């Protein structure tokens, strides 16, 4: 299997779509594998259910999947392509609070503005204020 030019993994809402568009324009879409099927945030995704078997199965398929590709971009587990040679491996990280704020405007998350811990109590680990909060 030849060495790829770029392996680029990113989290949702971190600018990955813009990078994918630029990479696709530069390399032509035929040479770019857009891998968005792993669902890393999904607790019942194949990787989360079988963290040892999933990468192994993927490695067996990589030669066929990556034939004639120069770039991989998407939301995927890094372990899936850890044995694939690449000139550059890259990612984009985003401040988690900013990312959460973006998602909250679309209704995915709520930002809690009051503390969850009852700080007036000598037992700081008491979290009763959090259980029935609506945010």
N, CA, C and O of each residue as an XYZ file, in Angstrom:
540
protein
N       0.847     -1.169      0.000
C       0.000      0.000      0.000
C       0.899      1.241      0.000
O       1.803      1.338      0.831
N       0.674      2.174     -0.899
C       1.518      3.378     -0.959
C       1.248      4.313      0.225
O       0.228      4.196      0.903
N       2.164      5.223      0.455
C       2.025      6.209      1.518
C       1.006      7.270      1.108
O       1.075      7.829      0.014
N       0.060      7.536      2.011
C      -0.920      8.590      1.755
C      -0.282      9.953      1.994
O       0.727     10.056      2.692
N      -0.853     10.970      1.433
C      -0.376     12.337      1.661
C      -0.870     12.884      2.996
O      -0.134     13.583      3.692
N      -2.128     12.565      3.361
C      -2.723     13.148      4.560
C      -3.754     12.220      5.164
O      -4.569     11.630      4.454
N      -3.713     12.092      6.491
C      -4.790     11.482      7.258
C      -5.260     12.564      8.216
O      -4.499     13.023      9.068
N      -6.530     12.974      8.071
C      -7.059     14.097      8.831
C      -8.336     13.688      9.556
O      -9.378     13.498      8.928
N      -8.253     13.553     10.865
C      -9.425     13.237     11.693
C      -9.837     14.494     12.442
O      -8.992     15.262     12.901
N     -11.136     14.695     12.559
C     -11.604     15.862     13.299
C     -12.913     15.564     14.001
O     -13.645     14.653     13.613
N     -13.202     16.336     15.034
C     -14.459     16.212     15.753
C     -15.501     17.093     15.069
O     -15.148     18.050     14.380
N     -16.766     16.777     15.254
C     -17.812     17.616     14.676
C     -17.707     19.064     15.175
O     -17.303     19.314     16.311
N     -18.070     19.988     14.323
C     -18.098     21.420     14.634
C     -16.717     21.987     14.936
O     -16.577     22.864     15.788
N     -15.696     21.491     14.243
C     -14.340     22.000     14.487
C     -13.669     22.536     13.225
O     -12.461     22.773     13.230
N     -14.410     22.728     12.163
C     -13.846     23.269     10.937
C     -13.436     22.218      9.927
O     -12.840     22.544      8.901
N     -13.740     20.981     10.198
C     -13.339     19.898      9.311
C     -13.965     19.945      7.933
O     -13.343     19.516      6.961
N     -15.174     20.453      7.827
C     -15.841     20.541      6.526
C     -15.074     21.471      5.598
O     -14.947     21.193      4.405
N     -14.567     22.561      6.130
C     -13.782     23.494      5.314
C     -12.476     22.856      4.859
O     -12.070     23.015      3.707
N     -11.822     22.137      5.761
C     -10.577     21.445      5.396
C     -10.864     20.380      4.345
O     -10.125     20.248      3.370
N     -11.945     19.618      4.547
C     -12.300     18.577      3.566
C     -12.539     19.190      2.195
O     -12.089     18.638      1.190
N     -13.233     20.314      2.131
C     -13.504     20.966      0.844
C     -12.205     21.396      0.172
O     -12.042     21.205     -1.034
N     -11.282     21.970      0.931
C     -10.003     22.411      0.361
C      -9.177     21.225     -0.120
O      -8.581     21.272     -1.196
N      -9.142     20.169      0.674
C      -8.372     18.971      0.310
C      -8.973     18.312     -0.927
O      -8.246     17.867     -1.815
N     -10.302     18.250     -0.981
C     -10.972     17.637     -2.136
C     -10.715     18.443     -3.402
O     -10.528     17.876     -4.479
N     -10.706     19.754     -3.271
C     -10.408     20.598     -4.434
C      -8.963     20.416     -4.891
O      -8.686     20.372     -6.089
N      -8.047     20.311     -3.932
C      -6.633     20.186     -4.278
C      -6.310     18.826     -4.891
O      -5.611     18.755     -5.902
N      -6.808     17.754     -4.291
C      -6.460     16.399     -4.737
C      -7.453     15.806     -5.723
O      -7.161     14.770     -6.321
N      -8.590     16.409     -5.914
C      -9.692     15.848     -6.692
C     -10.418     14.820     -5.823
O      -9.794     14.033     -5.111
N     -11.718     14.847     -5.899
C     -12.548     13.985     -5.064
C     -12.255     12.507     -5.176
O     -12.459     11.766     -4.214
N     -11.777     12.054     -6.337
C     -11.493     10.633     -6.521
C     -10.370     10.135     -5.630
O     -10.288      8.939     -5.353
N      -9.511     11.023     -5.181
C      -8.355     10.629     -4.382
C      -8.560     10.855     -2.884
O      -7.644     10.647     -2.088
N      -9.766     11.281     -2.504
C     -10.071     11.574     -1.101
C     -11.106     10.583     -0.581
O     -12.179     10.427     -1.164
N     -10.772      9.914      0.524
C     -11.728      9.047      1.198
C     -12.341      9.840      2.348
O     -11.640     10.192      3.297
N     -13.636     10.124      2.274
C     -14.355     10.803      3.348
C     -14.960      9.727      4.239
O     -15.938      9.078      3.868
N     -14.366      9.541      5.424
C     -14.763      8.478      6.342
C     -15.528      9.075      7.517
O     -14.931      9.566      8.474
N     -16.846      9.029      7.434
C     -17.704      9.577      8.486
C     -18.617      8.505      9.079
O     -19.625      8.835      9.703
N     -18.285      7.244      8.897
C     -19.182      6.172      9.324
C     -18.935      5.579     10.692
O     -19.743      4.771     11.150
N     -17.849      5.944     11.371
C     -17.513      5.262     12.631
C     -18.364      5.674     13.821
O     -18.544      4.881     14.745
N     -18.889      6.887     13.823
C     -19.701      7.395     14.936
C     -18.978      7.276     16.274
O     -19.483      6.606     17.175
N     -17.804      7.908     16.434
C     -17.052      7.777     17.682
C     -17.819      8.194     18.934
O     -17.552      7.670     20.016
N     -18.770      9.128     18.812
C     -19.517      9.594     19.983
C     -20.692      8.694     20.354
O     -21.335      8.901     21.383
N     -20.970      7.707     19.526
C     -22.112      6.823     19.754
C     -21.685      5.633     20.613
O     -20.816      4.865     20.198
N     -22.274      5.459     21.803
C     -21.856      4.364     22.675
C     -22.068      2.980     22.081
O     -21.432      2.022     22.522
N     -22.943      2.853     21.095
C     -23.159      1.530     20.499
C     -22.518      1.404     19.111
O     -22.894      0.532     18.327
N     -21.559      2.268     18.815
C     -20.836      2.124     17.546
C     -19.958      0.881     17.617
O     -19.603      0.446     18.713
N     -19.603      0.302     16.481
C     -18.784     -0.913     16.488
C     -17.478     -0.772     17.277
O     -17.066     -1.716     17.951
N     -16.826      0.386     17.205
C     -15.574      0.580     17.934
C     -15.804      0.607     19.440
O     -15.003      0.055     20.195
N     -16.872      1.232     19.882
C     -17.143      1.296     21.312
C     -17.593     -0.042     21.873
O     -17.345     -0.340     23.041
N     -18.240     -0.835     21.068
C     -18.661     -2.158     21.518
C     -17.501     -3.146     21.498
O     -17.385     -3.973     22.403
N     -16.648     -3.079     20.496
C     -15.533     -4.026     20.338
C     -14.244     -3.265     20.025
O     -13.799     -3.265     18.877
N     -13.629     -2.609     21.036
C     -12.478     -1.738     20.772
C     -11.225     -2.452     20.280
O     -10.315     -1.800     19.767
N     -11.153     -3.764     20.422
C      -9.983     -4.491     19.912
C     -10.267     -5.126     18.554
O      -9.402     -5.132     17.678
N     -11.453     -5.651     18.381
C     -11.787     -6.320     17.128
C     -12.052     -5.358     15.976
O     -11.713     -5.656     14.830
N     -12.655     -4.206     16.269
C     -12.993     -3.247     15.215
C     -11.763     -2.775     14.438
O     -11.764     -2.865     13.211
N     -10.702     -2.271     15.106
C      -9.523     -1.843     14.333
C      -8.886     -2.988     13.553
O      -8.387     -2.792     12.445
N      -8.905     -4.170     14.132
C      -8.328     -5.326     13.448
C      -9.081     -5.629     12.147
O      -8.469     -5.879     11.109
N     -10.402     -5.603     12.217
C     -11.207     -5.844     11.003
C     -10.967     -4.748      9.969
O     -10.893     -5.021      8.771
N     -10.846     -3.504     10.438
C     -10.601     -2.388      9.512
C      -9.248     -2.534      8.827
O      -9.133     -2.299      7.624
N      -8.230     -2.918      9.579
C      -6.888     -3.065      9.001
C      -6.886     -4.095      7.876
O      -6.160     -3.948      6.893
N      -7.699     -5.133      8.024
C      -7.772     -6.161      6.988
C      -8.379     -5.612      5.702
O      -8.081     -6.115      4.618
N      -9.215     -4.599      5.803
C      -9.900     -4.036      4.640
C      -9.196     -2.815      4.067
O      -9.526     -2.384      2.962
N      -8.227     -2.243      4.792
C      -7.629     -0.975      4.383
C      -7.000     -1.002      2.992
O      -7.152     -0.039      2.240
N      -6.312     -2.055      2.636
C      -5.646     -2.091      1.329
C      -6.654     -1.901      0.198
O      -6.398     -1.149     -0.742
N      -7.777     -2.569      0.283
C      -8.792     -2.449     -0.771
C      -9.478     -1.087     -0.729
O      -9.710     -0.476     -1.772
N      -9.798     -0.615      0.459
C     -10.510      0.661      0.606
C      -9.637      1.839      0.183
O     -10.131      2.812     -0.386
N      -8.335      1.747      0.462
C      -7.436      2.876      0.214
C      -6.729      2.835     -1.133
O      -5.899      3.696     -1.426
N      -7.051      1.851     -1.945
C      -6.444      1.781     -3.276
C      -6.757      3.070     -4.035
O      -7.912      3.493     -4.094
N      -5.745      3.685     -4.607
C      -5.869      4.914     -5.393
C      -6.325      6.136     -4.580
O      -6.846      7.092     -5.154
N      -6.135      6.116     -3.261
C      -6.484      7.270     -2.434
C      -5.210      7.975     -1.990
O      -4.172      7.338     -1.807
N      -5.290      9.276     -1.819
C      -4.158     10.069     -1.333
C      -4.431     10.654      0.046
O      -3.504     11.004      0.776
N      -5.722     10.758      0.401
C      -6.122     11.448      1.629
C      -7.298     10.729      2.276
O      -8.170     10.192      1.594
N      -7.303     10.729      3.611
C      -8.465     10.296      4.384
C      -8.875     11.475      5.255
O      -8.037     12.060      5.942
N     -10.153     11.828      5.231
C     -10.691     12.877      6.111
C     -11.969     12.362      6.747
O     -12.685     11.557      6.150
N     -12.256     12.823      7.955
C     -13.536     12.457      8.554
C     -13.525     12.358     10.056
O     -12.577     12.769     10.726
N     -14.622     11.792     10.576
C     -14.796     11.517     12.001
C     -14.579     10.011     12.168
O     -15.522      9.232     12.030
N     -13.384      9.612     12.453
C     -13.078      8.187     12.562
C     -12.115      7.957     13.712
O     -11.487      8.886     14.220
N     -12.013      6.691     14.109
C     -11.075      6.307     15.148
C      -9.672      6.273     14.558
O      -9.445      5.666     13.511
N      -8.743      6.921     15.227
C      -7.357      6.960     14.761
C      -6.783      5.554     14.618
O      -6.016      5.292     13.692
N      -7.143      4.656     15.516
C      -6.629      3.282     15.480
C      -6.966      2.575     14.170
O      -6.270      1.643     13.768
N      -8.004      3.004     13.524
C      -8.433      2.384     12.264
C      -7.352      2.470     11.200
O      -7.200      1.558     10.386
N      -6.594      3.574     11.207
C      -5.567      3.788     10.184
C      -4.166      3.916     10.788
O      -3.274      4.475     10.149
N      -3.960      3.412     11.997
C      -2.666      3.595     12.651
C      -1.519      2.906     11.918
O      -0.370      3.326     12.050
N      -1.799      1.890     11.172
C      -0.736      1.187     10.431
C      -0.635      1.622      8.967
O       0.096      1.018      8.183
N      -1.363      2.658      8.613
C      -1.308      3.202      7.255
C      -0.268      4.316      7.237
O      -0.336      5.248      8.038
N       0.684      4.218      6.331
C       1.729      5.249      6.231
C       1.148      6.527      5.631
O       0.374      6.487      4.675
N       1.543      7.667      6.218
C       1.070      8.965      5.720
C       2.161     10.003      5.923
O       2.881      9.980      6.921
N       2.273     10.908      4.967
C       3.231     12.011      5.100
C       2.846     12.923      6.257
O       3.708     13.397      6.996
N       1.546     13.167      6.410
C       1.053     14.063      7.462
C      -0.174     13.446      8.104
O      -1.062     12.930      7.425
N      -0.206     13.511      9.436
C      -1.396     13.163     10.209
C      -1.801     14.433     10.938
O      -0.972     15.058     11.599
N      -3.061     14.820     10.825
C      -3.481     16.098     11.399
C      -4.870     15.988     12.008
O      -5.651     15.094     11.682
N      -5.148     16.915     12.891
C      -6.476     17.056     13.473
C      -6.687     18.518     13.834
O      -5.746     19.312     13.833
N      -7.916     18.860     14.140
C      -8.248     20.184     14.646
C      -8.901     19.986     16.004
O      -9.835     19.198     16.151
N      -8.404     20.703     16.983
C      -9.010     20.683     18.309
C      -9.720     22.006     18.519
O      -9.273     23.047     18.036
N     -10.806     21.961     19.230
C     -11.570     23.178     19.483
C     -11.824     23.299     20.973
O     -11.992     22.297     21.668
N     -11.852     24.518     21.456
C     -12.167     24.751     22.855
C     -13.511     24.102     23.166
O     -14.506     24.415     22.512
N     -13.564     23.204     24.151
C     -14.810     22.465     24.394
C     -15.988     23.350     24.808
O     -17.131     23.037     24.473
N     -15.739     24.432     25.520
C     -16.845     25.311     25.935
C     -17.426     26.023     24.717
O     -18.645     26.137     24.592
N     -16.569     26.500     23.821
C     -17.053     27.145     22.601
C     -17.855     26.154     21.766
O     -18.916     26.491     21.241
N     -17.347     24.937     21.646
C     -18.041     23.908     20.881
C     -19.393     23.599     21.510
O     -20.388     23.455     20.800
N     -19.438     23.496     22.821
C     -20.683     23.237     23.518
C     -21.665     24.370     23.295
O     -22.860     24.131     23.121
N     -21.175     25.597     23.299
C     -22.040     26.753     23.060
C     -22.655     26.704     21.673
O     -23.834     27.017     21.506
N     -21.870     26.317     20.675
C     -22.407     26.194     19.318
C     -23.509     25.152     19.271
O     -24.568     25.377     18.686
N     -23.251     24.003     19.896
C     -24.239     22.936     19.876
C     -25.476     23.292     20.691
O     -26.575     22.848     20.360
N     -25.320     24.089     21.754
C     -26.488     24.433     22.575
C     -27.459     25.310     21.799
O     -28.666     25.243     22.030
N     -26.959     26.128     20.886
C     -27.855     26.983     20.109
C     -28.723     26.164     19.163
O     -29.785     26.621     18.741
N     -28.277     24.959     18.831
C     -29.084     24.095     17.972
C     -29.938     23.124     18.789
O     -30.627     22.275     18.224
N     -29.893     23.250     20.118
C     -30.725     22.403     20.964
C     -30.101     21.073     21.335
O     -30.764     20.249     21.965
N     -28.842     20.830     20.968
C     -28.222     19.549     21.300
C     -27.825     19.457     22.765
O     -27.920     18.385     23.362
N     -27.383     20.557     23.350
C     -26.936     20.581     24.740
C     -27.500     21.813     25.429
O     -27.875     22.792     24.783
N     -27.550     21.744     26.731
C     -27.898     22.919     27.523
C     -26.695     23.248     28.404
O     -26.060     22.353     28.961
N     -26.390     24.530     28.523
C     -25.285     24.950     29.376
C     -25.853     25.314     30.732
O     -26.762     26.136     30.837
N     -25.317     24.703     31.756
C     -25.765     24.951     33.117
C     -25.036     26.173     33.648
O     -23.807     26.234     33.602
N     -25.786     27.146     34.151
C     -25.169     28.372     34.651
C     -25.090     28.412     36.168
O     -24.466     29.316     36.724
N     -25.711     27.451     36.854
C     -25.618     27.395     38.313
C     -24.774     26.196     38.701
O     -24.760     25.196     37.983
N     -24.069     26.276     39.827
C     -23.189     25.169     40.210
C     -23.974     23.924     40.576
O     -25.082     24.012     41.105
N     -23.402     22.775     40.295
C     -24.028     21.504     40.643
C     -23.728     21.111     42.089
O     -24.492     20.353     42.687
N     -22.669     21.593     42.640
C     -22.244     21.186     43.976
C     -22.813     22.155     45.010
O     -22.746     23.372     44.837
N     -23.361     21.614     46.061
C     -23.855     22.421     47.158
C     -22.650     22.888     47.969
O     -22.184     22.172     48.855
N     -22.146     24.078     47.673
C     -20.908     24.554     48.298
C     -21.100     24.983     49.744
O     -20.112     25.147     50.459
N     -22.341     25.171     50.205
C     -22.558     25.532     51.598
C     -22.464     24.317     52.518
O     -22.356     24.460     53.736
N     -22.504     23.156     51.946
C     -22.418     21.927     52.722
C     -20.963     21.551     52.961
O     -20.119     21.735     52.084
N     -20.664     21.016     54.163
C     -19.286     20.557     54.382
C     -18.923     19.382     53.478
O     -17.744     19.131     53.228
N     -19.918     18.673     52.995
C     -19.663     17.557     52.093
C     -19.788     18.068     50.667
O     -20.893     18.148     50.129
N     -18.667     18.413     50.054
C     -18.669     19.002     48.719
C     -19.147     18.021     47.668
O     -19.615     18.444     46.610
N     -19.047     16.735     47.920
C     -19.427     15.746     46.917
C     -20.938     15.594     46.775
O     -21.396     14.822     45.933
N     -21.719     16.308     47.575
C     -23.174     16.231     47.484
C     -23.651     16.894     46.198
O     -23.419     18.086     45.995
N     -24.301     16.153     45.346
C     -24.705     16.667     44.031
C     -26.214     16.692     43.869
O     -26.711     16.626     42.745
N     -26.954     16.787     44.966
C     -28.407     16.733     44.866
C     -28.988     17.858     44.017
O     -30.071     17.704     43.453
N     -28.290     18.986     43.915
C     -28.797     20.101     43.116
C     -28.817     19.768     41.632
O     -29.513     20.444     40.874
N     -28.100     18.780     41.198
C     -27.984     18.468     39.765
C     -29.066     17.524     39.266
O     -29.374     17.519     38.074
N     -29.641     16.735     40.142
C     -30.479     15.638     39.684
C     -31.740     16.070     38.960
O     -32.125     15.428     37.983
N     -32.390     17.123     39.397
C     -33.647     17.519     38.776
C     -33.550     18.823     38.019
O     -34.562     19.482     37.778
N     -32.336     19.205     37.640
C     -32.136     20.479     36.958
C     -32.524     20.377     35.499
O     -32.280     19.361     34.849
N     -33.124     21.426     34.994
C     -33.450     21.473     33.570
C     -32.492     22.369     32.811
O     -32.653     22.561     31.606
N     -31.501     22.920     33.487
C     -30.483     23.743     32.828
C     -30.929     25.137     32.720
O     -30.202     25.978     32.191
